[in-house]
Amino acid sequence: MAEPFTNHRQAALALLNANCRFTRKAGSFLGQLVVDASPLSDAQHDWLAKLLDKHGLPPLVREDAQ
């Protein structure tokens, strides 16, 4: 298994580059994460984790847990 993502910006960019299909809302969310270094809310972290799992990418380590 690949190493987990430690940065939400890298995780979002990996999803966008993975040639996956996203809704407009999900694509907008991922684009926002790529350009915004602000910490994720619990809801944002959960949504990103679900997208990573759905598309077979490694999980995201909680950034505040480091």
N, C-alpha and C positions, 0 to 999 in steps of 0.2 A: 504494500500500500504506500502511496506517496505521502510525503511529509505534509502535515496540516498547514494551512495558511496561518500566518501570525499577524497579518495586516489585512484589514477589510478592503483597502484599496486594491491590493494585489489580487484578492479573491474575486472582487467584482470585475476587474479587468480580465482575469482568466475566464470568467463566465462569458463575457462579451466576445472574447477571442475564440471561444470554443465552438463557434458556428452552431449555436443552439437557437431555437425559436423562443422568443419571449413576447409577452403581451406588451403593449405600449407602456403600460404602467410599470411593469417589471423592468423593461429596458430603461425607462427614465430613472427609476430607483437605482439601478446599477450604475448608470452614468453619473448620477449625483454622488454615489459613493466613491467613484474613481477620482473625482475632483475635490471632494470635501474630506479633509483629514480629521474632522470633529469625531469624537467618540460616538459609537452607535448606541442608540437606545436599546432596551431589551427587545422591543418589537422589531426593530430593524435587524438586530442580530439574529433573531429567530427566522425572519423572512430570508435573509441571506443564507443561513444554514440550510433551510429547506431547499432553496434553489441549488446550492452546491450539491446536496444529497441527490436531488432529482436528476441532475445532469452528470452524476458520477464523478464529481471532483472531490478532493480531500476536504475535510471539515475545516472550520475556522476556529482557532483557539481564541477564547475571550481575551481581548486586549487588556482589560483591566485586571486579569488574573496573572499577568506577567510580572 
